[in-house]
Amino acid sequence: MKIKKVQLILMLMAVIQSATVFFANAQITKISHGILVRAAGRQIGLTTANDEAFCLSLNDSIAPSAIKSVFIDNSNKATAQFTVISTAPSYGIKTSYGKLMINTGTGTWSLYDAAGRVLIRDGAYSSKGNTIQINYSAKGMLYGSGNRSSKELEKNQSASTVWNGAADIPYFWNSAGYSAFGVSANDDNPASWNRAKGKTDLIWKFAGKEANLYLWPAKTLYDGAKGYVKLTGKPKLPPRWAFGYLQSQWGWADSTYVANVATKFRTDKLPVDAFIFDFEWYTTTPDYSLGRDGKAGFTDFTFNPKVFPSPAKQVADLKSQGIKFIGIRKPRLGNTSLLDTARTNGWLISPKTDNRDLNFSNAALRKWYDEKNRPLIKAGVYAWWDDEGESYYTCYYWWNTAQFDLLASSRPNYRHFTLNRAFSPGTQRFGYCTWSGDIPSNWPSLAEVPMDLLNFSLAGMYYGSCDIGGFQGTPTKEMLVRWFQAGVFFPIMRSHSNIGTTARFPYLWGTDGEAAMRKALDLRYQLLPYIYSLGHEAYNTGAPIMRPLVMEFPVDTTVANMRDEWLVGKGLLAAPILNEGGKRNVYLPNDTWFNYYTGEVIRGPKTIAVDKALDEIPVYVRAGTILPVGPVIQYSEETSAAPLEIRIYPGKNGSFKMFEDDGVSYNYTKGNTRTTTYNWNDATKTLSWKISGAYSGKNVYKTIKAVLGKTEKSALLGKTGSLVFK
């Protein structure tokens, strides 16, 4: 009898340890983050991915689990408490943010929010060949998958591919109240989705034997973005100087030319923070004509002596003028000997073809690449411009991994910054910018840039940019000026031009053209305290810097797909001229708006017609906005004794958090910032502030000049303070 009792106890312990329970012929196995459920002949994983998202996992052969993907931020250790729900034949997990359920009889699954509202009903799944398919009804407006399949803000598909200035992401936010992100077994053959029949039936496709569909309740686009970065990683800030103006071109002739351009920018009071160099910085001849075996003597990893005969000194001279060096990199080699080494080691993506592109996912290749580029970093290269890396979906991710690791070891704790021609999920973890590709110099191309960059913002690419002036061709003076004016309100402001075209140096475009571009550059630098603080907000909350109006006005159908005006943060509305002639219509949503330049009050919703001179930009500020405006400076690290203007736009209460830090290190990720929280009480007409954080560098503002209409009041910035306007 005692032996039987012992056997029974051992059996019970085994059941408890395996956490496998049978409910009405359904097998439920509790695992660390959820449950495995046997349903419709397949084992399904229902788990918590973090403290906001669920993961629906499928696998054709073994117990499903989270796929190892570079898209997912593995440093995020956030977890959610959950309870197992068993109401036969339905089983699932419930958390503070919702529940994910599956019917073991039919195999259908459903997603609910925290209030129990159904977000997805009766989702299904199947296998077809070497593809797993998940489908469900998805009514509502979908946003967020990038700009490759469509430049519209509202989406109906994502092919999850990359191209010249374009990327699709296997992600969307649904106005029905949730977000979805798919991960397949192979990051270079990512999940895709399509909503076809009647814009209701949505199908996810996952190549291979595994599929992870991440789902999280999200009432707003802000909630969707917050959940996305919690899953794929926070957008690290580039160095503060990257928020200034970056001057690029293909065609820097020689060392004298470079020095003269720098001198001209400074003597003409044209703010700039970096020069970006194309092929000519490292080679005398581009590699486009080279065949499979490259060319003996081609220089991949040295300075071109014609342009940089004394590179360390020249780069230091530029730096002393507040101008950083950024050099182009290609994902391939041109030197015959180096190509032989790469082929011998299997470091090319297609070793048996004429392709010369490197496979940066190879750790040994990255180590070798590190050794080749390290002397360039030591010579003073501050950032890289990565071009033409669309040969595989994760190329830019692994390429940036190599460069990030190199910088971390050669210049410890200095922020990584690169310009890239496409992106994939997770690249925002680097402090990464994507520009909209090699676009033509014409008005339609200018009009398309905001479409691309707003789609970038909604797809997790927080630092969007473009070739101001266009790359292919030469713009007219008016076109270039209008492009500069739009660029003021992009996350990263950069111009570029093809070889043989007129450089986009403002002083080459006539007295009136230069004056108009200088005025735009001055405005960009005055707005740096605001834009840089929005970079911190993006890191902390996932809210993008450049935002479509639909983020703030989701019920206004007029702005559902609006792409020719946008918000910078919540309060600054940019509606630059994107067409010839200086005229356009501007739509102001339901709120009170102030003309940035004149203070004129306009009550929306209202469409107004504007007619602007060459140096004028339509810009409006929302009531309740507190806008920090800095002095005009010539580069972002230039200090000034002038006070910080705090412009108040009344009509409702408002607040703004302004962030200050050293601008170059990752110490902000450890809380080493100075955060000044400004609050406006509209009833009492009182501006108050409170300073928190340990940072106290020389670059922090010590005084403010608060401006309400035509009234100004000055104050020293103590830990707390207030100003009353009567």
VOGU-3710 file (C-alpha; in Angstrom, 3 decimals, decimal comma):
1> mkikkvqlil> 0,000/0,000/0,000  2,788/2,418/0,873  4,501/1,579/-2,440  1,320/2,520/-4,366  1,068/5,840/-2,478  4,676/6,636/-3,327  4,035/5,774/-6,976  0,961/8,021/-7,014  2,896/10,929/-5,491  5,681/10,512/-8,057
11> mlmaviqsat> 3,119/10,492/-10,868  1,521/13,700/-9,569  4,918/15,372/-9,278  5,711/14,420/-12,875  2,446/15,970/-14,063  3,121/19,163/-12,123  6,682/19,406/-13,422  5,611/18,970/-17,040  2,725/21,395/-16,459  0,693/19,412/-18,982
21> vffanaqitk> -3,014/19,253/-18,275  -5,812/17,634/-20,271  -9,064/19,583/-20,562  -11,941/17,904/-22,387  -9,573/15,998/-24,685  -7,473/19,122/-25,281  -3,817/19,099/-24,227  -2,629/22,339/-22,599  1,017/22,681/-21,571  1,948/25,642/-19,426
31> ishgilvraa> 5,355/27,081/-20,268  7,321/30,001/-18,856  5,522/32,760/-20,806  2,242/31,148/-21,740  0,804/27,869/-22,955  1,089/25,309/-25,733  -2,259/24,146/-27,041  -3,070/21,130/-29,203  -5,796/22,274/-31,590  -6,991/21,077/-34,998
41> grqiglttan> -4,104/18,650/-35,268  -1,440/21,284/-34,576  0,365/22,517/-31,488  0,084/26,309/-31,087  1,978/28,607/-28,756  0,116/31,408/-26,999  2,641/33,441/-25,046  3,436/36,888/-23,695  6,245/38,535/-25,662  6,752/41,322/-23,114
51> deafclslnd> 4,531/43,389/-20,831  2,421/44,680/-23,763  2,364/42,064/-26,522  1,303/38,497/-27,211  2,917/36,019/-29,571  1,010/33,432/-31,589  3,537/30,749/-32,561  3,242/27,937/-35,094  5,636/25,209/-36,124  5,014/22,318/-38,512
61> siapsaiksv> 7,062/19,734/-36,656  8,004/20,609/-33,073  6,669/22,640/-30,184  6,567/26,285/-31,359  8,608/28,928/-29,607  9,926/32,437/-30,209  11,995/32,523/-33,404  15,484/33,916/-32,990  15,364/37,062/-35,083  17,499/40,202/-35,278
71> fidnsnkata> 14,243/42,119/-35,576  13,439/41,478/-31,911  15,169/43,385/-29,121  16,521/40,635/-26,913  17,737/43,152/-24,331  14,142/43,878/-23,334  13,531/41,584/-20,390  10,071/42,937/-19,577  7,598/40,175/-18,786  3,890/40,031/-18,058
81> qftvistaps> 1,985/38,114/-15,441  -0,687/35,917/-16,988  -3,385/33,486/-16,010  -4,494/30,461/-17,990  -8,108/30,541/-19,171  -9,888/27,220/-19,635  -13,486/27,403/-20,798  -13,699/24,330/-23,021  -13,303/24,221/-25,916  -11,581/27,625/-25,659
91> ygiktsygkl> -8,249/28,095/-23,888  -5,813/30,959/-23,661  -3,899/33,428/-21,542  -5,049/36,646/-19,920  -2,882/39,614/-18,942  -3,415/43,168/-17,765  -3,467/44,313/-21,401  -5,784/41,701/-22,903  -6,119/38,051/-23,738  -5,285/35,657/-26,564
101> mintgtgtws> -7,624/32,663/-26,986  -7,887/29,571/-29,171  -10,773/27,185/-29,798  -9,423/23,633/-29,684  -12,382/22,318/-31,603  -12,216/24,614/-34,606  -8,612/25,791/-34,291  -9,693/29,430/-34,561  -8,070/32,056/-32,374  -9,080/35,522/-31,121
111> lydaagrvli> -7,483/38,633/-29,611  -9,149/40,803/-26,948  -8,192/44,065/-25,283  -8,058/44,682/-21,528  -11,776/45,520/-21,414  -12,690/42,243/-23,101  -13,506/43,828/-26,471  -12,855/41,535/-29,447  -10,086/42,925/-31,664  -9,619/39,873/-33,896
121> rdgaysskgn> -12,288/37,193/-34,132  -11,903/33,663/-35,500  -8,393/33,878/-36,890  -7,268/30,804/-38,804  -4,014/29,180/-39,913  -2,832/26,590/-42,410  0,222/25,217/-44,179  0,693/25,317/-47,931  3,887/23,734/-49,168  6,778/25,384/-47,369
131> tiqinysakg> 4,651/28,309/-46,181  2,597/28,918/-43,057  -0,404/31,135/-43,530  -2,361/33,036/-40,877  -5,520/34,840/-41,864  -8,330/36,782/-40,212  -10,802/39,566/-40,823  -9,195/43,004/-40,468  -11,533/45,905/-41,006  -10,404/49,446/-40,291
141> mlygsgnrss> -7,523/51,605/-41,524  -4,033/50,121/-41,518  -0,868/52,191/-41,117  2,814/51,601/-40,613  4,416/49,159/-43,047  6,775/51,522/-44,891  6,959/53,034/-48,385  7,912/50,183/-50,743  4,486/48,811/-51,706  2,696/52,143/-51,482
151> keleknqsas> 3,381/55,778/-50,655  -0,128/56,143/-49,266  -0,266/56,345/-45,483  -3,131/53,877/-45,363  -1,928/50,394/-46,321  -3,363/47,189/-47,690  -0,206/45,118/-48,030  3,466/44,758/-47,228  5,750/42,682/-49,424  8,545/43,148/-46,848
161> tvwngaadip> 11,274/44,048/-49,318  13,899/46,790/-49,543  14,893/48,961/-52,466  16,582/52,227/-53,358  15,173/54,580/-50,707  12,317/52,233/-49,853  11,452/49,532/-47,352  8,414/47,498/-46,416  8,073/46,194/-42,876  5,949/43,198/-41,727
171> yfwnsagysa> 4,010/45,438/-39,347  0,859/47,533/-39,151  -1,403/49,348/-36,726  -5,137/48,844/-37,221  -7,576/51,611/-36,282  -9,727/48,812/-34,856  -7,345/48,962/-31,893  -4,344/46,657/-32,250  -0,957/46,192/-33,908  0,576/43,146/-35,591
181> fgvsanddnp> 4,172/42,224/-36,449  5,236/39,028/-38,197  8,505/37,109/-37,902  9,403/34,181/-40,158  12,058/31,513/-39,843  14,466/33,487/-42,052  14,972/37,233/-41,535  16,046/37,583/-45,156  12,778/36,046/-46,320  10,515/37,958/-43,942
191> aswnrakgkt> 6,810/37,599/-43,326  4,472/39,525/-45,587  0,808/40,459/-45,389  -1,957/41,377/-47,791  -5,523/42,566/-47,303  -7,340/41,957/-50,544  -10,986/40,911/-50,841  -13,199/43,818/-49,827  -10,317/45,178/-47,731  -11,319/42,815/-44,941
201> dliwkfagke> -9,630/39,437/-45,435  -6,037/39,756/-44,306  -3,466/37,037/-44,986  -0,034/36,721/-43,391  2,504/34,485/-45,152  5,586/33,025/-43,475  8,143/31,166/-45,587  9,462/28,035/-43,889  8,199/25,832/-41,088  7,865/28,446/-38,347
211> anlylwpakt> 5,747/31,530/-37,783  5,529/34,081/-34,990  2,751/36,653/-35,121  3,145/39,323/-32,448  -0,068/41,101/-31,471  -0,795/43,857/-29,000  -3,870/45,970/-28,183  -3,211/49,556/-29,252  -5,978/52,157/-29,233  -3,917/54,809/-31,003
221> lydgakgyvk> -1,018/55,100/-33,417  1,027/56,223/-30,420  0,179/52,956/-28,638  1,138/51,036/-31,756  4,515/52,800/-31,946  5,157/52,290/-28,246  4,504/48,572/-28,570  6,612/48,324/-31,720  9,758/49,765/-30,124  9,189/47,738/-26,968
231> ltgkpklppr> 9,310/44,678/-29,203  12,003/45,673/-31,721  14,042/48,177/-29,722  14,228/51,825/-28,716  15,415/54,346/-31,324  18,771/55,499/-29,998  19,653/59,144/-30,517  22,286/60,079/-33,093  24,863/62,593/-31,865  23,327/66,023/-31,466
241> wafgylqsqw> 25,365/67,432/-34,360  23,489/65,067/-36,712  20,327/67,103/-36,006  21,975/70,089/-37,691  22,475/70,593/-41,424  24,539/67,987/-43,294  26,083/69,066/-46,608  26,731/66,260/-49,088  27,745/66,056/-52,727  29,433/63,779/-55,239
251> gwadstyvan> 32,262/65,808/-56,694  34,567/67,230/-54,020  37,392/68,066/-56,429  40,495/68,317/-54,249  41,777/69,432/-50,847  41,725/73,131/-51,739  38,135/72,842/-52,887  37,093/71,255/-49,571  38,856/73,934/-47,530  37,362/76,737/-49,619
261> vatkfrtdkl> 33,826/75,391/-49,254  34,229/75,248/-45,471  35,539/78,818/-45,421  32,684/80,043/-47,597  30,052/78,438/-45,348  31,519/80,125/-42,307  32,127/83,565/-43,839  28,626/83,607/-45,353  27,090/82,577/-42,015  25,570/79,388/-43,432
271> pvdafifdfe> 25,103/76,925/-40,545  26,423/73,415/-41,196  27,515/70,492/-39,009  29,012/67,965/-41,426  30,419/67,493/-44,896  29,526/64,173/-46,519  31,929/62,807/-49,119  31,091/60,451/-51,986  33,456/58,110/-53,894  36,177/60,725/-54,231
281> wytttpdysl> 37,213/60,559/-50,576  38,664/57,055/-50,912  39,131/56,315/-54,625  39,915/58,216/-57,801  37,467/56,167/-59,892  34,092/54,641/-58,905  33,872/50,859/-59,044  30,769/50,597/-61,243  32,738/49,456/-64,277  34,687/46,767/-62,428
291> grdgkagftd> 33,995/43,120/-63,155  33,931/40,044/-60,956  37,627/40,204/-60,061  37,792/43,915/-59,375  40,936/45,862/-60,159  44,488/45,572/-58,880  45,400/48,637/-56,878  41,822/49,764/-56,299  41,645/51,509/-52,912  38,779/50,398/-50,672
301> ftfnpkvfps> 40,075/51,472/-47,265  42,373/54,468/-47,704  42,001/58,203/-48,282  42,313/59,518/-51,827  45,496/61,660/-51,711  44,073/64,168/-54,206  41,245/65,147/-51,866  42,834/64,183/-48,542  46,640/64,304/-48,826  46,872/64,852/-45,042
311> pakqvadlks> 43,649/63,255/-43,839  44,093/63,471/-40,075  45,063/67,150/-40,243  42,358/68,042/-42,746  39,646/66,248/-40,785  40,862/67,976/-37,617  40,785/71,363/-39,386  37,174/70,757/-40,416  36,316/69,677/-36,892  37,833/72,888/-35,483
321> qgikfigirk> 35,278/74,765/-37,608  32,437/72,634/-36,263  32,270/70,419/-39,372  32,330/66,633/-39,012  33,549/64,189/-41,679  31,110/61,579/-43,023  32,342/59,187/-45,717  30,436/56,965/-48,111  30,794/53,195/-47,878  29,694/50,565/-50,386
331> prlgntslld> 28,745/47,002/-49,394  31,279/45,529/-51,820  34,991/45,434/-52,577  36,862/46,679/-55,641  40,420/45,555/-54,954  41,386/42,252/-56,616  43,494/40,980/-53,729  40,849/41,821/-51,126  38,193/40,135/-53,265  40,351/37,001/-53,450
341> tartngwlis> 40,562/37,001/-49,655  36,804/37,450/-49,320  36,003/34,671/-51,810  38,484/32,290/-50,242  36,827/32,798/-46,848  33,259/32,633/-48,157  32,518/36,237/-47,194  30,584/37,240/-50,308  26,832/36,797/-50,540  27,221/34,957/-53,870
351> pktdnrdlnf> 30,786/33,581/-54,037  30,272/31,828/-57,406  28,768/34,794/-59,259  30,050/38,164/-60,452  28,590/39,817/-57,359  31,183/41,546/-55,164  28,872/42,273/-52,205  29,944/41,277/-48,708  27,885/39,094/-46,394  27,998/41,176/-43,223
361> snaalrkwyd> 26,095/38,532/-41,257  29,362/36,553/-41,177  31,111/37,293/-37,877  34,594/36,613/-39,278  33,961/39,045/-42,120  32,828/41,701/-39,664  36,033/41,283/-37,670  38,138/41,660/-40,822  36,064/44,665/-41,917  36,660/46,194/-38,485
371> eknrplikag> 40,434/45,928/-38,928  40,289/47,557/-42,361  38,179/50,530/-41,235  39,740/51,134/-37,816  42,505/53,455/-39,154  39,823/55,593/-40,793  37,999/56,062/-37,494  41,293/56,969/-35,849  41,897/59,537/-38,580  38,671/61,270/-37,570
381> vyawwddege> 35,792/59,788/-39,539  32,721/60,540/-37,418  30,015/58,636/-39,252  29,338/56,540/-42,340  27,067/56,896/-45,322  26,057/53,346/-46,308  24,871/53,132/-49,906  23,497/50,416/-52,204  23,052/47,734/-49,550  19,706/46,346/-50,720
391> syytcyywwn> 21,124/42,990/-51,851  19,463/41,200/-48,914  16,848/42,301/-46,408  19,140/42,441/-43,356  22,235/43,825/-45,110  22,003/47,233/-43,462  21,372/45,649/-40,059  24,544/43,537/-40,181  26,547/46,276/-41,891  25,639/48,645/-39,073
401> taqfdllass> 26,452/45,936/-36,555  30,004/45,879/-37,913  30,288/49,664/-37,814  28,636/49,982/-34,408  31,035/47,464/-32,866  34,024/49,159/-34,505  33,065/52,571/-33,140  32,353/51,151/-29,682  35,853/49,696/-29,475  37,793/52,534/-31,147
411> rpnyrhftln> 35,846/55,510/-29,782  34,130/54,154/-26,652  30,747/55,570/-25,656  30,480/57,732/-28,777  27,100/57,617/-30,504  26,799/55,701/-33,732  25,284/57,489/-36,727  24,892/56,265/-40,291  22,948/57,320/-43,369  21,395/54,298/-45,088
421> rafspgtqrf> 19,330/53,803/-48,238  16,837/51,362/-46,683  16,040/49,782/-43,310  14,605/46,697/-41,689  12,973/46,144/-38,279  15,336/46,788/-35,394  17,795/49,058/-37,190  16,483/51,947/-35,098  18,444/50,440/-32,195  21,659/51,822/-33,743
431> gyctwsgdip> 20,899/55,556/-34,035  20,241/55,060/-37,705  19,025/57,351/-40,491  17,407/56,321/-43,770  17,236/58,661/-46,736  14,693/58,347/-49,507  17,112/57,264/-52,196  18,537/58,601/-55,435  15,599/60,780/-56,364  15,318/63,103/-59,381
441> snwpslaevp> 15,517/66,873/-59,152  11,941/67,833/-60,000  8,793/69,092/-58,301  6,981/65,714/-58,170  9,998/64,228/-56,409  9,959/67,020/-53,813  6,246/66,384/-53,236  6,918/62,689/-52,661  9,564/63,178/-49,959  7,123/63,874/-47,087
451> mdllnfslag> 5,145/60,793/-48,152  8,268/58,654/-47,803  9,405/60,137/-44,511  5,970/59,981/-42,865  5,787/56,326/-43,871  9,258/55,861/-42,393  8,036/57,382/-39,115  5,078/55,004/-38,914  7,264/51,989/-39,732  9,782/52,499/-36,923
461> myygscdigg> 12,391/54,515/-38,851  12,616/57,628/-36,696  15,370/59,490/-38,518  14,228/60,009/-42,100  16,025/62,212/-44,601  16,339/62,890/-48,317  18,629/64,364/-50,937  17,545/67,995/-50,628  17,485/69,328/-54,174  17,265/65,816/-55,603
471> fqgtptkeml> 20,186/63,664/-56,715  19,595/63,230/-60,450  19,710/66,554/-62,256  19,900/70,199/-61,267  16,896/71,901/-59,641  15,783/75,426/-60,308  16,611/78,010/-57,656  13,000/78,150/-56,502  12,804/74,365/-56,254  15,994/74,105/-54,214
481> vrwfqagvff> 14,874/76,847/-51,821  11,513/75,141/-51,265  13,321/71,831/-50,701  15,538/73,451/-48,057  12,458/74,905/-46,389  10,774/71,499/-46,223  14,017/69,986/-44,923  13,896/72,238/-41,858  11,089/70,008/-40,603  12,582/66,594/-41,444
491> pimrshsnig> 14,208/64,572/-38,645  17,570/64,791/-40,460  18,328/67,707/-42,810  20,738/66,773/-45,606  21,306/67,919/-49,172  23,083/65,981/-51,908  23,822/66,110/-55,631  25,140/63,918/-58,418  28,523/64,486/-59,983  28,347/66,967/-62,836
501> ttarfpylwg> 25,420/68,890/-61,369  25,479/72,180/-59,473  26,330/71,545/-55,824  23,604/72,386/-53,331  25,820/74,948/-51,601  23,462/77,876/-50,897  25,990/80,504/-52,003  25,957/79,123/-55,580  22,293/80,002/-56,112  22,199/83,788/-56,290
511> tdgeaamrka> 21,874/86,404/-53,591  18,153/85,872/-53,062  18,482/82,089/-53,148  21,290/82,122/-50,599  19,386/84,496/-48,332  16,282/82,303/-48,421  18,284/79,143/-47,698  20,202/80,878/-44,905  16,882/81,882/-43,357  15,737/78,247/-43,512
521> ldlryqllpy> 18,992/77,013/-41,978  18,765/79,602/-39,200  15,268/78,355/-38,399  16,477/74,755/-38,286  19,154/75,647/-35,762  16,761/77,734/-33,694  14,449/74,708/-33,485  17,221/72,317/-32,407  16,270/72,443/-28,693  12,763/71,374/-29,672
531> iyslgheayn> 13,669/68,749/-32,284  16,443/67,230/-30,159  14,032/66,941/-27,226  11,642/65,095/-29,537  14,483/62,660/-30,210  14,535/61,941/-26,479  10,770/61,561/-26,504  11,089/59,036/-29,344  13,635/57,059/-27,336  11,500/57,107/-24,198
541> tgapimrplv> 8,024/56,552/-25,664  8,268/55,532/-29,322  6,511/58,703/-30,555  8,131/59,770/-33,852  9,614/63,226/-34,420  7,849/63,723/-37,764  4,175/62,783/-37,397  1,250/62,571/-39,797  -1,710/64,678/-38,730  -3,766/61,503/-38,304
551> mefpvdttva> -1,752/60,708/-35,166  -3,215/63,736/-33,390  -6,542/63,965/-35,220  -7,603/60,331/-35,776  -11,312/61,041/-36,316  -10,724/63,758/-38,914  -11,205/61,989/-42,260  -9,572/64,903/-44,095  -6,171/64,012/-42,648  -6,479/60,204/-42,785
561> nmrdewlvgk> -4,088/60,053/-45,726  -2,616/63,566/-45,715  1,052/63,624/-46,692  1,835/67,181/-47,809  1,764/68,711/-44,334  2,750/67,193/-41,028  3,456/67,753/-37,371  6,859/68,030/-35,737  6,019/66,754/-32,286  2,453/67,547/-31,279
571> gllaapilne> 2,434/71,285/-31,692  4,340/72,474/-34,768  2,552/72,092/-38,110  4,734/72,334/-41,220  3,045/72,962/-44,571  5,968/73,948/-46,826  5,536/74,906/-50,463  6,041/71,733/-52,516  5,144/73,104/-55,939  6,209/75,864/-58,292
581> ggkrnvylpn> 4,763/79,331/-57,831  4,653/79,778/-54,055  0,955/78,986/-53,666  -0,805/76,150/-51,883  -3,783/75,327/-49,688  -3,164/74,516/-46,043  -5,615/72,530/-43,954  -5,696/73,297/-40,228  -7,585/70,673/-38,179  -10,068/71,325/-35,392
591> dtwfnyytge> -8,026/73,400/-32,951  -6,671/76,912/-32,537  -3,539/77,663/-34,566  -1,028/80,509/-34,614  0,973/81,625/-37,614  4,578/81,043/-36,471  5,841/84,292/-37,998  2,958/86,739/-37,536  1,084/85,356/-34,521  -2,197/85,478/-36,456
601> virgpktiav> -4,822/83,253/-34,810  -6,723/80,807/-37,043  -9,469/78,541/-35,761  -9,839/75,185/-37,450  -11,029/73,124/-39,056  -10,263/75,414/-41,929  -8,533/75,361/-45,293  -6,617/78,502/-46,108  -4,918/79,593/-49,332  -1,366/80,897/-48,947
611> dkaldeipvy> 0,892/82,734/-51,353  4,455/82,895/-50,065  7,510/84,825/-51,201  10,679/82,859/-51,900  11,958/83,155/-48,328  8,620/82,415/-46,575  7,419/79,079/-45,152  3,867/78,261/-44,022  4,329/77,138/-40,394  1,676/77,037/-37,675
621> vragtilpvg> 1,704/76,326/-33,956  -1,083/74,671/-32,010  -2,669/76,290/-28,971  -1,215/74,898/-25,748  2,247/74,475/-27,270  5,358/75,474/-25,364  8,091/75,874/-27,970  11,759/76,244/-26,982  13,630/78,332/-29,566  17,391/78,711/-29,429
631> pviqyseets> 19,642/81,468/-30,787  21,021/81,395/-34,330  24,285/79,432/-34,268  26,631/78,163/-36,982  26,901/74,550/-35,774  25,109/72,546/-33,137  27,976/72,390/-30,633  28,548/76,155/-30,722  27,679/77,660/-27,362  25,932/80,956/-26,895
641> aapleiriyp> 25,310/83,194/-23,923  21,935/84,150/-25,352  18,895/82,985/-23,387  16,586/80,243/-24,560  13,291/81,599/-25,809  10,230/79,825/-24,431  7,375/80,742/-26,755  3,918/80,206/-25,292  0,878/79,683/-27,480  -2,180/80,225/-25,257
651> gkngsfkmfe> -5,723/78,966/-25,453  -5,305/75,834/-23,376  -2,951/74,350/-20,821  0,283/72,920/-22,132  3,520/71,227/-21,170  6,828/70,304/-22,762  9,862/68,355/-21,586  13,116/69,785/-22,838  16,120/67,464/-22,712  19,760/68,474/-22,532
661> ddgvsynytk> 22,777/66,164/-22,407  26,365/65,959/-23,625  25,133/65,288/-27,172  27,673/62,590/-28,040  27,641/59,765/-25,473  25,176/57,082/-24,444  25,047/58,425/-20,895  21,476/59,576/-21,568  20,441/55,906/-21,594  21,540/55,789/-17,945
671> gntrtttynw> 19,577/58,887/-16,972  22,391/61,427/-17,261  20,243/64,176/-18,736  18,878/67,522/-17,648  15,118/67,577/-18,130  13,264/70,842/-17,791  9,512/70,343/-17,643  7,683/73,503/-18,650  3,982/73,892/-17,818  1,562/76,558/-18,955
681> ndatktlswk> -1,580/77,262/-16,927  -3,879/79,114/-19,291  -6,336/80,213/-16,601  -3,708/81,904/-14,420  -1,398/82,814/-17,307  1,504/81,201/-15,487  4,557/79,505/-16,938  6,252/77,233/-14,425  9,180/74,859/-14,703  10,945/72,132/-12,810
691> isgaysgknv> 14,419/70,794/-13,556  15,405/67,192/-12,886  18,399/65,059/-13,788  22,101/65,108/-13,017  23,563/66,493/-16,233  25,231/69,901/-15,808  27,522/70,483/-18,776  28,593/73,857/-20,132  26,067/73,644/-22,961  22,929/73,834/-20,793
701> yktikavlgk> 20,777/76,944/-20,891  21,015/79,070/-17,759  18,463/81,775/-18,599  15,185/81,916/-20,465  13,159/84,613/-22,171  9,488/83,632/-22,023  7,395/85,130/-24,828  3,607/85,393/-24,809  2,443/87,366/-27,811  4,281/90,680/-27,605
711> teksallgkt> 5,096/90,329/-23,908  8,513/89,073/-22,811  9,761/88,075/-19,365  13,239/86,855/-18,433  14,357/84,541/-15,650  17,280/82,528/-14,374  16,668/78,804/-14,593  16,663/77,508/-11,047  15,501/74,021/-10,112  11,965/75,379/-10,010
721> gslvfk> 10,434/78,672/-10,981  7,512/80,473/-12,531  6,545/83,586/-14,454  3,100/85,165/-14,365  1,751/87,097/-17,348  -0,973/89,610/-16,493
//
